[in-house]
């Protein structure tokens, strides 16, 4: 397999809900007038807490400094796995679990933090630019690694990084046990012909900026047991559009303009984190994706500024019940909403989706 380091330098930002009005002009410009911004990598995800915006340096210029804008300090580089020499952007992604053992787990073992962005077309693994040498050292035996430079794929090797793994090989950490929430929404993962984007402009703006969907009360905990949560993700990356929305939002869009897999699969969400996760903890994605990969369960994975979100296909959710659970695991709560990730002897985590199988 080939691993491509894409020609984008990305910033991960967060816009507060009460500060959205300060950025609507810039966001509409980035979504609908991309030729004027020269932004080629743009992703906007709304959660109950805030808006996560991931975009390249050209797009980042459109966001003016504000007390309502948080910017993660690092520059991030997107990685993309290519199988059999075919770029996966032309067909639906097979899911993050397919790269769990070959990419995500090895990087976690080397204490490389990743930020995941699954789209309809492919899975992007974002790594900090300063960690690139460690990434190459870790993955060069498994992959042919290329770096895209002005449209050309240039082979790269591990140069001048001797002993880099030894330097990065810190003592094994004990991963934090993060609670998870499984809301009742069912989600669709879809795409759209960019030429038809103007046809849904009014609807898209309404869903993104004027939706009356559930919001988290400022006095309440962000990990409360919400029956349904607001989650809407729009990505426009290298000319390809990806949309993730629940069935209620989907009904607002013309069905003939959206396309998805032939089976029209619906997905259930697993939201990871009781408190904001931050960006420095390593292994969160691996803890989720490895057990799913062992159970051959496909999943999308979308990281946001505060929490992580895995999407498991609704039609195959019964497969999750075969994933082993440690015998002394915490019993499910009354609503079967929170699922604990009990540590195993090796420090990894295995789990069982109770509510998905009900």
LODOGU-913589 format. One record per residue (C-alpha): residue number from 1; residue in three letters; x, y, z. Coordinates in steps of 0.001 Angstrom, whole numbers, plus 500000, padded with zeros to 6 digits. Example, Ala and Ser with C-alpha at 12.3 -4.5 7.8 and 13.67 -1.06 7.14 Angstrom:
<node num="1" residu="Ala" X="512300" Y="495500" Z="507800"/>
<node num="2" residu="Ser" X="513670" Y="498940" Z="507140"/>
//
This chain:
<node num="1" residu="Unk" X="500000" Y="500000" Z="500000"/>
<node num="2" residu="Unk" X="500967" Y="503621" Z="499499"/>
<node num="3" residu="Unk" X="500788" Y="506421" Z="502031"/>
<node num="4" residu="Unk" X="500497" Y="509942" Z="500670"/>
<node num="5" residu="Unk" X="501404" Y="513074" Z="502599"/>
<node num="6" residu="Unk" X="499062" Y="515540" Z="500958"/>
<node num="7" residu="Unk" X="500079" Y="519013" Z="499860"/>
<node num="8" residu="Unk" X="498061" Y="520859" Z="502512"/>
<node num="9" residu="Unk" X="499208" Y="522608" Z="505690"/>
<node num="10" residu="Unk" X="496180" Y="522686" Z="507977"/>
<node num="11" residu="Unk" X="494971" Y="524547" Z="511031"/>
<node num="12" residu="Unk" X="492415" Y="523177" Z="513485"/>
<node num="13" residu="Unk" X="490140" Y="525863" Z="514889"/>
<node num="14" residu="Unk" X="487005" Y="526228" Z="516995"/>
<node num="15" residu="Unk" X="484244" Y="528845" Z="516772"/>
<node num="16" residu="Unk" X="481986" Y="529294" Z="519784"/>
<node num="17" residu="Unk" X="478230" Y="529064" Z="519277"/>
<node num="18" residu="Unk" X="477583" Y="532581" Z="520537"/>
<node num="19" residu="Unk" X="480320" Y="533976" Z="518286"/>
<node num="20" residu="Unk" X="479150" Y="532389" Z="515033"/>
<node num="21" residu="Unk" X="477685" Y="535633" Z="513708"/>
<node num="22" residu="Unk" X="481208" Y="537047" Z="513484"/>
<node num="23" residu="Unk" X="482242" Y="534336" Z="511021"/>
<node num="24" residu="Unk" X="479178" Y="533616" Z="508865"/>
<node num="25" residu="Unk" X="480452" Y="535781" Z="506002"/>
<node num="26" residu="Unk" X="483837" Y="534042" Z="505966"/>
<node num="27" residu="Unk" X="482300" Y="530554" Z="506235"/>
<node num="28" residu="Unk" X="479791" Y="531184" Z="503439"/>
<node num="29" residu="Unk" X="482643" Y="532464" Z="501283"/>
<node num="30" residu="Unk" X="484706" Y="529332" Z="502004"/>
<node num="31" residu="Unk" X="481790" Y="527019" Z="501201"/>
<node num="32" residu="Unk" X="480317" Y="528673" Z="498117"/>
<node num="33" residu="Unk" X="483073" Y="530913" Z="496706"/>
<node num="34" residu="Unk" X="486097" Y="528675" Z="497008"/>
<node num="35" residu="Unk" X="487653" Y="530052" Z="493813"/>
<node num="36" residu="Unk" X="487949" Y="533443" Z="495497"/>
<node num="37" residu="Unk" X="489616" Y="532075" Z="498608"/>
<node num="38" residu="Unk" X="491912" Y="529493" Z="496939"/>
<node num="39" residu="Unk" X="491085" Y="527203" Z="499856"/>
<node num="40" residu="Unk" X="491371" Y="523548" Z="498819"/>
<node num="41" residu="Unk" X="490858" Y="521837" Z="502175"/>
<node num="42" residu="Unk" X="487858" Y="522917" Z="504248"/>
<node num="43" residu="Unk" X="485825" Y="521039" Z="506842"/>
<node num="44" residu="Unk" X="483131" Y="522432" Z="509153"/>
<node num="45" residu="Unk" X="481549" Y="520277" Z="511879"/>
<node num="46" residu="Unk" X="478857" Y="521458" Z="514265"/>
<node num="47" residu="Unk" X="478467" Y="519729" Z="517630"/>
<node num="48" residu="Unk" X="476362" Y="520764" Z="520632"/>
<node num="49" residu="Unk" X="479301" Y="522742" Z="522042"/>
<node num="50" residu="Unk" X="480843" Y="524573" Z="519094"/>
<node num="51" residu="Unk" X="481918" Y="524544" Z="515453"/>
<node num="52" residu="Unk" X="485173" Y="522830" Z="514497"/>
<node num="53" residu="Unk" X="486759" Y="524266" Z="511351"/>
<node num="54" residu="Unk" X="489727" Y="522516" Z="509730"/>
<node num="55" residu="Unk" X="491202" Y="524365" Z="506782"/>
<node num="56" residu="Unk" X="494384" Y="525062" Z="504894"/>
<node num="57" residu="Unk" X="496487" Y="528182" Z="505193"/>
<node num="58" residu="Unk" X="494648" Y="530004" Z="502411"/>
<node num="59" residu="Unk" X="491324" Y="529376" Z="504083"/>
<node num="60" residu="Unk" X="492694" Y="530274" Z="507502"/>
<node num="61" residu="Unk" X="493387" Y="533791" Z="506233"/>
<node num="62" residu="Unk" X="489614" Y="534308" Z="506004"/>
<node num="63" residu="Unk" X="489112" Y="533830" Z="509752"/>
<node num="64" residu="Unk" X="489757" Y="537044" Z="511624"/>
<node num="65" residu="Unk" X="491184" Y="536872" Z="515165"/>
<node num="66" residu="Unk" X="488440" Y="536986" Z="517765"/>
<node num="67" residu="Unk" X="487715" Y="536056" Z="521347"/>
<node num="68" residu="Unk" X="485231" Y="533566" Z="519886"/>
<node num="69" residu="Unk" X="487900" Y="531767" Z="517822"/>
<node num="70" residu="Unk" X="490265" Y="529200" Z="519320"/>
<node num="71" residu="Unk" X="493197" Y="527997" Z="517228"/>
<node num="72" residu="Unk" X="495233" Y="524895" Z="518030"/>
<node num="73" residu="Unk" X="498840" Y="526036" Z="517897"/>
<node num="74" residu="Unk" X="500214" Y="523316" Z="515608"/>
<node num="75" residu="Unk" X="500268" Y="522993" Z="511839"/>
<node num="76" residu="Unk" X="498807" Y="519643" Z="510749"/>
<node num="77" residu="Unk" X="499514" Y="517525" Z="507670"/>
<node num="78" residu="Unk" X="496896" Y="515155" Z="506203"/>
<node num="79" residu="Unk" X="497869" Y="511569" Z="505360"/>
<node num="80" residu="Unk" X="495892" Y="509351" Z="503000"/>
<node num="81" residu="Unk" X="496251" Y="505603" Z="502434"/>
<node num="82" residu="Unk" X="496015" Y="504466" Z="498820"/>
<node num="83" residu="Unk" X="495366" Y="500812" Z="497946"/>
<node num="84" residu="Unk" X="496381" Y="499205" Z="494662"/>
<node num="85" residu="Unk" X="497574" Y="502506" Z="493272"/>
<node num="86" residu="Unk" X="494077" Y="504018" Z="493244"/>
<node num="87" residu="Unk" X="493262" Y="507242" Z="495033"/>
<node num="88" residu="Unk" X="490204" Y="506543" Z="497127"/>
<node num="89" residu="Unk" X="488562" Y="509929" Z="496556"/>
<node num="90" residu="Unk" X="486475" Y="508585" Z="493679"/>
<node num="91" residu="Unk" X="484560" Y="506008" Z="495699"/>
<node num="92" residu="Unk" X="483149" Y="505619" Z="499173"/>
<node num="93" residu="Unk" X="485601" Y="504995" Z="501975"/>
<node num="94" residu="Unk" X="485908" Y="501546" Z="503493"/>
<node num="95" residu="Unk" X="486264" Y="503054" Z="506933"/>
<node num="96" residu="Unk" X="488874" Y="503974" Z="509472"/>
<node num="97" residu="Unk" X="488992" Y="500442" Z="510889"/>
<node num="98" residu="Unk" X="490781" Y="499250" Z="507751"/>
<node num="99" residu="Unk" X="493805" Y="501389" Z="508634"/>
<node num="100" residu="Unk" X="493618" Y="500866" Z="512389"/>
<node num="101" residu="Unk" X="496394" Y="498282" Z="512635"/>
<node num="102" residu="Unk" X="498629" Y="499537" Z="509844"/>
<node num="103" residu="Unk" X="498619" Y="503274" Z="510615"/>
<node num="104" residu="Unk" X="496755" Y="504363" Z="513743"/>
<node num="105" residu="Unk" X="498035" Y="501770" Z="516225"/>
<node num="106" residu="Unk" X="501747" Y="502101" Z="515250"/>
<node num="107" residu="Unk" X="501547" Y="505892" Z="515550"/>
<node num="108" residu="Unk" X="499899" Y="505606" Z="518961"/>
<node num="109" residu="Unk" X="502732" Y="503328" Z="520101"/>
<node num="110" residu="Unk" X="505180" Y="506073" Z="519127"/>
<node num="111" residu="Unk" X="503134" Y="508671" Z="521038"/>
<node num="112" residu="Unk" X="502045" Y="510502" Z="517895"/>
<node num="113" residu="Unk" X="498722" Y="512261" Z="518376"/>
<node num="114" residu="Unk" X="496354" Y="512057" Z="515393"/>
<node num="115" residu="Unk" X="493259" Y="514011" Z="514394"/>
<node num="116" residu="Unk" X="490890" Y="511946" Z="512254"/>
<node num="117" residu="Unk" X="488579" Y="513163" Z="509524"/>
<node num="118" residu="Unk" X="486574" Y="510513" Z="507684"/>
<node num="119" residu="Unk" X="484637" Y="511666" Z="504632"/>
<node num="120" residu="Unk" X="482383" Y="509958" Z="502113"/>
<node num="121" residu="Unk" X="485379" Y="509506" Z="499825"/>
<node num="122" residu="Unk" X="488282" Y="508629" Z="502115"/>
<node num="123" residu="Unk" X="489868" Y="508850" Z="505568"/>
<node num="124" residu="Unk" X="492332" Y="511619" Z="506389"/>
<node num="125" residu="Unk" X="494802" Y="511069" Z="509224"/>
<node num="126" residu="Unk" X="496093" Y="514445" Z="510403"/>
<node num="127" residu="Unk" X="499445" Y="514551" Z="512183"/>
<node num="128" residu="Unk" X="501408" Y="517475" Z="513511"/>
<node num="129" residu="Unk" X="504038" Y="518736" Z="511095"/>
<node num="130" residu="Unk" X="506684" Y="518486" Z="513819"/>
<node num="131" residu="Unk" X="505947" Y="514738" Z="514146"/>
<node num="132" residu="Unk" X="506419" Y="513979" Z="510442"/>
<node num="133" residu="Unk" X="509866" Y="512424" Z="510814"/>
<node num="134" residu="Unk" X="508525" Y="510038" Z="513461"/>
<node num="135" residu="Unk" X="505559" Y="509198" Z="511236"/>
<node num="136" residu="Unk" X="507835" Y="508323" Z="508315"/>
<node num="137" residu="Unk" X="510159" Y="506265" Z="510510"/>
<node num="138" residu="Unk" X="507231" Y="504352" Z="511970"/>
<node num="139" residu="Unk" X="505385" Y="503577" Z="508743"/>
<node num="140" residu="Unk" X="508074" Y="503253" Z="506059"/>
<node num="141" residu="Unk" X="508344" Y="499468" Z="506425"/>
<node num="142" residu="Unk" X="504610" Y="499019" Z="505896"/>
<node num="143" residu="Unk" X="504040" Y="501624" Z="503164"/>
<node num="144" residu="Unk" X="505568" Y="503226" Z="500140"/>
<node num="145" residu="Unk" X="505490" Y="506845" Z="501290"/>
<node num="146" residu="Unk" X="505030" Y="509774" Z="498920"/>
<node num="147" residu="Unk" X="504775" Y="513486" Z="499506"/>
<node num="148" residu="Unk" X="502665" Y="515528" Z="497135"/>
<node num="149" residu="Unk" X="504482" Y="518587" Z="495871"/>
<node num="150" residu="Unk" X="502689" Y="520845" Z="493370"/>
<node num="151" residu="Unk" X="500603" Y="517950" Z="492075"/>
<node num="152" residu="Unk" X="503480" Y="515468" Z="491841"/>
<node num="153" residu="Unk" X="503941" Y="512468" Z="494149"/>
<node num="154" residu="Unk" X="507562" Y="512432" Z="495284"/>
<node num="155" residu="Unk" X="508920" Y="509338" Z="497110"/>
<node num="156" residu="Unk" X="510239" Y="510126" Z="500565"/>
<node num="157" residu="Unk" X="512380" Y="508176" Z="502974"/>
<node num="158" residu="Unk" X="513464" Y="508452" Z="506564"/>
<node num="159" residu="Unk" X="516376" Y="510843" Z="506146"/>
<node num="160" residu="Unk" X="518318" Y="512333" Z="509021"/>
<node num="161" residu="Unk" X="516029" Y="510766" Z="511596"/>
<node num="162" residu="Unk" X="518349" Y="508190" Z="513080"/>
<node num="163" residu="Unk" X="517336" Y="507179" Z="516582"/>
<node num="164" residu="Unk" X="514150" Y="509211" Z="516192"/>
<node num="165" residu="Unk" X="512022" Y="506311" Z="517375"/>
<node num="166" residu="Unk" X="514254" Y="505768" Z="520358"/>
<node num="167" residu="Unk" X="513945" Y="509448" Z="521235"/>
<node num="168" residu="Unk" X="510202" Y="509311" Z="520890"/>
<node num="169" residu="Unk" X="509835" Y="505955" Z="522627"/>
<node num="170" residu="Unk" X="508667" Y="507210" Z="525983"/>
<node num="171" residu="Unk" X="507602" Y="504908" Z="528736"/>
<node num="172" residu="Unk" X="504261" Y="503272" Z="527988"/>
<node num="173" residu="Unk" X="501369" Y="505392" Z="529165"/>
<node num="174" residu="Unk" X="498205" Y="504177" Z="530849"/>
<node num="175" residu="Unk" X="495375" Y="505413" Z="528621"/>
<node num="176" residu="Unk" X="492598" Y="507369" Z="530242"/>
<node num="177" residu="Unk" X="489222" Y="505673" Z="530504"/>
<node num="178" residu="Unk" X="486852" Y="507954" Z="528595"/>
<node num="179" residu="Unk" X="483086" Y="507571" Z="528907"/>
<node num="180" residu="Unk" X="481102" Y="507445" Z="525708"/>
<node num="181" residu="Unk" X="477632" Y="508568" Z="524743"/>
<node num="182" residu="Unk" X="475464" Y="506842" Z="522140"/>
<node num="183" residu="Unk" X="472690" Y="509215" Z="521056"/>
<node num="184" residu="Unk" X="469547" Y="507958" Z="519391"/>
<node num="185" residu="Unk" X="470078" Y="509808" Z="516098"/>
<node num="186" residu="Unk" X="470687" Y="507819" Z="512959"/>
<node num="187" residu="Unk" X="473137" Y="509419" Z="510540"/>
<node num="188" residu="Unk" X="473773" Y="509324" Z="506829"/>
<node num="189" residu="Unk" X="477132" Y="509764" Z="505107"/>
<node num="190" residu="Unk" X="476609" Y="511352" Z="501713"/>
<node num="191" residu="Unk" X="478176" Y="513284" Z="498900"/>
<node num="192" residu="Unk" X="477066" Y="515910" Z="496426"/>
<node num="193" residu="Unk" X="478111" Y="517059" Z="492985"/>
<node num="194" residu="Unk" X="479887" Y="520407" Z="493573"/>
<node num="195" residu="Unk" X="478087" Y="521841" Z="490547"/>
<node num="196" residu="Unk" X="474764" Y="521412" Z="492371"/>
<node num="197" residu="Unk" X="475966" Y="523154" Z="495542"/>
<node num="198" residu="Unk" X="474189" Y="526423" Z="494632"/>
<node num="199" residu="Unk" X="470916" Y="524489" Z="494415"/>
<node num="200" residu="Unk" X="471030" Y="523647" Z="498122"/>
<node num="201" residu="Unk" X="472633" Y="526883" Z="499312"/>
<node num="202" residu="Unk" X="469558" Y="528125" Z="501187"/>
<node num="203" residu="Unk" X="468993" Y="524778" Z="502880"/>
<node num="204" residu="Unk" X="472655" Y="524338" Z="503801"/>
<node num="205" residu="Unk" X="472879" Y="527818" Z="505297"/>
<node num="206" residu="Unk" X="469689" Y="527216" Z="507271"/>
<node num="207" residu="Unk" X="470925" Y="523893" Z="508678"/>
<node num="208" residu="Unk" X="474355" Y="525238" Z="509566"/>
<node num="209" residu="Unk" X="473484" Y="528639" Z="510965"/>
<node num="210" residu="Unk" X="469781" Y="528756" Z="511829"/>
<node num="211" residu="Unk" X="468930" Y="525257" Z="512999"/>
<node num="212" residu="Unk" X="466674" Y="524923" Z="516034"/>
<node num="213" residu="Unk" X="468171" Y="521573" Z="516987"/>
<node num="214" residu="Unk" X="469061" Y="520626" Z="520595"/>
<node num="215" residu="Unk" X="471757" Y="522724" Z="522269"/>
<node num="216" residu="Unk" X="473745" Y="522090" Z="525416"/>
<node num="217" residu="Unk" X="472770" Y="524417" Z="528234"/>
<node num="218" residu="Unk" X="475727" Y="526490" Z="529388"/>
<node num="219" residu="Unk" X="475100" Y="525408" Z="532985"/>
<node num="220" residu="Unk" X="474983" Y="521699" Z="532202"/>
<node num="221" residu="Unk" X="477685" Y="519160" Z="531608"/>
<node num="222" residu="Unk" X="478613" Y="518548" Z="527943"/>
<node num="223" residu="Unk" X="478453" Y="514769" Z="528477"/>
<node num="224" residu="Unk" X="474850" Y="514716" Z="529605"/>
<node num="225" residu="Unk" X="472684" Y="511884" Z="528292"/>
<node num="226" residu="Unk" X="471024" Y="513601" Z="525345"/>
<node num="227" residu="Unk" X="468563" Y="511439" Z="523436"/>
<node num="228" residu="Unk" X="469681" Y="513159" Z="520225"/>
<node num="229" residu="Unk" X="472563" Y="515532" Z="519633"/>
<node num="230" residu="Unk" X="473297" Y="518113" Z="517002"/>
<node num="231" residu="Unk" X="475978" Y="516863" Z="514647"/>
<node num="232" residu="Unk" X="476440" Y="518110" Z="511102"/>
<node num="233" residu="Unk" X="479647" Y="517889" Z="509103"/>
<node num="234" residu="Unk" X="480399" Y="519491" Z="505727"/>
<node num="235" residu="Unk" X="483730" Y="518959" Z="503960"/>
<node num="236" residu="Unk" X="484949" Y="520356" Z="500659"/>
<node num="237" residu="Unk" X="488375" Y="518889" Z="499978"/>
<node num="238" residu="Unk" X="490141" Y="519021" Z="496612"/>
<node num="239" residu="Unk" X="486802" Y="519455" Z="494857"/>
<node num="240" residu="Unk" X="484964" Y="516605" Z="496629"/>
<node num="241" residu="Unk" X="482043" Y="517234" Z="498972"/>
<node num="242" residu="Unk" X="481178" Y="515060" Z="501961"/>
<node num="243" residu="Unk" X="478152" Y="515473" Z="504244"/>
<node num="244" residu="Unk" X="477367" Y="513770" Z="507554"/>
<node num="245" residu="Unk" X="473944" Y="514541" Z="509021"/>
<node num="246" residu="Unk" X="471137" Y="512857" Z="510906"/>
<node num="247" residu="Unk" X="467959" Y="511715" Z="509188"/>
<node num="248" residu="Unk" X="466016" Y="514754" Z="510401"/>
<node num="249" residu="Unk" X="468422" Y="517166" Z="508717"/>
<node num="250" residu="Unk" X="468601" Y="514966" Z="505631"/>
<node num="251" residu="Unk" X="464879" Y="515369" Z="505021"/>
<node num="252" residu="Unk" X="465422" Y="519082" Z="504413"/>
<node num="253" residu="Unk" X="467603" Y="518413" Z="501356"/>
<node num="254" residu="Unk" X="466389" Y="517360" Z="497878"/>
<node num="255" residu="Unk" X="466833" Y="513584" Z="497830"/>
<node num="256" residu="Unk" X="467748" Y="513527" Z="494152"/>
<node num="257" residu="Unk" X="470839" Y="515689" Z="494718"/>
<node num="258" residu="Unk" X="472422" Y="513669" Z="497515"/>
<node num="259" residu="Unk" X="474035" Y="510333" Z="496847"/>
<node num="260" residu="Unk" X="475249" Y="507644" Z="499174"/>
<node num="261" residu="Unk" X="476091" Y="503932" Z="499014"/>
<node num="262" residu="Unk" X="473729" Y="501660" Z="497084"/>
<node num="263" residu="Unk" X="472554" Y="500134" Z="500368"/>
<node num="264" residu="Unk" X="471705" Y="503611" Z="501774"/>
<node num="265" residu="Unk" X="473224" Y="502626" Z="505114"/>
<node num="266" residu="Unk" X="472394" Y="504482" Z="508296"/>
<node num="267" residu="Unk" X="474972" Y="504913" Z="511054"/>
<node num="268" residu="Unk" X="474875" Y="505216" Z="514837"/>
<node num="269" residu="Unk" X="477252" Y="507508" Z="516655"/>
<node num="270" residu="Unk" X="479602" Y="506766" Z="519528"/>
<node num="271" residu="Unk" X="480755" Y="510043" Z="521064"/>
<node num="272" residu="Unk" X="483989" Y="509744" Z="523048"/>
<node num="273" residu="Unk" X="484833" Y="511942" Z="526025"/>
<node num="274" residu="Unk" X="483191" Y="513200" Z="529174"/>
<node num="275" residu="Unk" X="485331" Y="516345" Z="529219"/>
<node num="276" residu="Unk" X="487125" Y="517986" Z="526272"/>
<node num="277" residu="Unk" X="489862" Y="515613" Z="525134"/>
<node num="278" residu="Unk" X="492517" Y="518094" Z="524098"/>
<node num="279" residu="Unk" X="495141" Y="517391" Z="521453"/>
<node num="280" residu="Unk" X="498070" Y="515882" Z="523336"/>
<node num="281" residu="Unk" X="496672" Y="512561" Z="524521"/>
<node num="282" residu="Unk" X="497724" Y="509708" Z="522238"/>
<node num="283" residu="Unk" X="495906" Y="506479" Z="521497"/>
<node num="284" residu="Unk" X="492268" Y="507584" Z="521703"/>
<node num="285" residu="Unk" X="491544" Y="506722" Z="518066"/>
<node num="286" residu="Unk" X="493465" Y="503447" Z="518396"/>
<node num="287" residu="Unk" X="491441" Y="502425" Z="521457"/>
<node num="288" residu="Unk" X="488247" Y="502753" Z="519434"/>
<node num="289" residu="Unk" X="489339" Y="501570" Z="516008"/>
<node num="290" residu="Unk" X="491394" Y="498505" Z="516942"/>
<node num="291" residu="Unk" X="488578" Y="496517" Z="518610"/>
<node num="292" residu="Unk" X="486276" Y="497450" Z="515732"/>
<node num="293" residu="Unk" X="488906" Y="496265" Z="513264"/>
<node num="294" residu="Unk" X="489268" Y="492994" Z="515189"/>
<node num="295" residu="Unk" X="485508" Y="492542" Z="514849"/>
<node num="296" residu="Unk" X="485596" Y="493518" Z="511154"/>
<node num="297" residu="Unk" X="483177" Y="496368" Z="511878"/>
<node num="298" residu="Unk" X="483360" Y="499318" Z="509478"/>
<node num="299" residu="Unk" X="483363" Y="502793" Z="510976"/>
<node num="300" residu="Unk" X="483853" Y="506421" Z="510144"/>
<node num="301" residu="Unk" X="485742" Y="508587" Z="512628"/>
<node num="302" residu="Unk" X="485522" Y="512372" Z="512970"/>
<node num="303" residu="Unk" X="487602" Y="514256" Z="515516"/>
<node num="304" residu="Unk" X="486471" Y="517681" Z="516634"/>
<node num="305" residu="Unk" X="487998" Y="520378" Z="518802"/>
<node num="306" residu="Unk" X="486439" Y="518985" Z="521982"/>
<node num="307" residu="Unk" X="485368" Y="515368" Z="521420"/>
<node num="308" residu="Unk" X="485773" Y="512415" Z="519057"/>
<node num="309" residu="Unk" X="482960" Y="510696" Z="517167"/>
<node num="310" residu="Unk" X="482839" Y="507207" Z="515650"/>
<node num="311" residu="Unk" X="480034" Y="506191" Z="513304"/>
<node num="312" residu="Unk" X="479154" Y="502494" Z="513183"/>
<node num="313" residu="Unk" X="476842" Y="501178" Z="510487"/>
<node num="314" residu="Unk" X="473353" Y="500598" Z="511867"/>
<node num="315" residu="Unk" X="472691" Y="497533" Z="509694"/>
<node num="316" residu="Unk" X="475770" Y="495735" Z="511085"/>
<node num="317" residu="Unk" X="475680" Y="496983" Z="514647"/>
<node num="318" residu="Unk" X="474921" Y="493491" Z="515980"/>
<node num="319" residu="Unk" X="478489" Y="492568" Z="515003"/>
<node num="320" residu="Unk" X="479730" Y="494848" Z="517773"/>
<node num="321" residu="Unk" X="478276" Y="492505" Z="520356"/>
<node num="322" residu="Unk" X="480948" Y="489949" Z="519448"/>
<node num="323" residu="Unk" X="483716" Y="492293" Z="520584"/>
<node num="324" residu="Unk" X="484940" Y="490884" Z="523935"/>
<node num="325" residu="Unk" X="484256" Y="492724" Z="527168"/>
<node num="326" residu="Unk" X="486404" Y="492223" Z="530226"/>
<node num="327" residu="Unk" X="484641" Y="490116" Z="532853"/>
<node num="328" residu="Unk" X="484921" Y="492700" Z="535588"/>
<node num="329" residu="Unk" X="483639" Y="495480" Z="533334"/>
<node num="330" residu="Unk" X="481230" Y="498015" Z="534681"/>
<node num="331" residu="Unk" X="477591" Y="497033" Z="534115"/>
<node num="332" residu="Unk" X="475667" Y="499243" Z="531668"/>
<node num="333" residu="Unk" X="473700" Y="502142" Z="533117"/>
<node num="334" residu="Unk" X="469912" Y="502147" Z="533226"/>
<node num="335" residu="Unk" X="469663" Y="503810" Z="529829"/>
<node num="336" residu="Unk" X="472544" Y="501770" Z="528430"/>
<node num="337" residu="Unk" X="473976" Y="505020" Z="527113"/>
<node num="338" residu="Unk" X="477449" Y="505154" Z="528629"/>
<node num="339" residu="Unk" X="479858" Y="502391" Z="527717"/>
<node num="340" residu="Unk" X="483090" Y="502073" Z="529699"/>
<node num="341" residu="Unk" X="486330" Y="501024" Z="528070"/>
<node num="342" residu="Unk" X="487824" Y="498725" Z="530755"/>
<node num="343" residu="Unk" X="491599" Y="498330" Z="530556"/>
<node num="344" residu="Unk" X="492931" Y="494926" Z="529622"/>
<node num="345" residu="Unk" X="496149" Y="493401" Z="530933"/>
<node num="346" residu="Unk" X="498026" Y="494940" Z="528004"/>
<node num="347" residu="Unk" X="496563" Y="498385" Z="528515"/>
<node num="348" residu="Unk" X="494393" Y="498302" Z="525387"/>
<node num="349" residu="Unk" X="490632" Y="498627" Z="525557"/>
<node num="350" residu="Unk" X="487796" Y="496431" Z="524357"/>
<node num="351" residu="Unk" X="484127" Y="497209" Z="524611"/>
<node num="352" residu="Unk" X="480564" Y="496265" Z="523851"/>
<node num="353" residu="Unk" X="477914" Y="498484" Z="522361"/>
<node num="354" residu="Unk" X="474875" Y="497789" Z="524508"/>
<node num="355" residu="Unk" X="472378" Y="500296" Z="523178"/>
<node num="356" residu="Unk" X="473298" Y="499750" Z="519528"/>
<node num="357" residu="Unk" X="472193" Y="496167" Z="519801"/>
<node num="358" residu="Unk" X="468882" Y="496831" Z="521515"/>
//
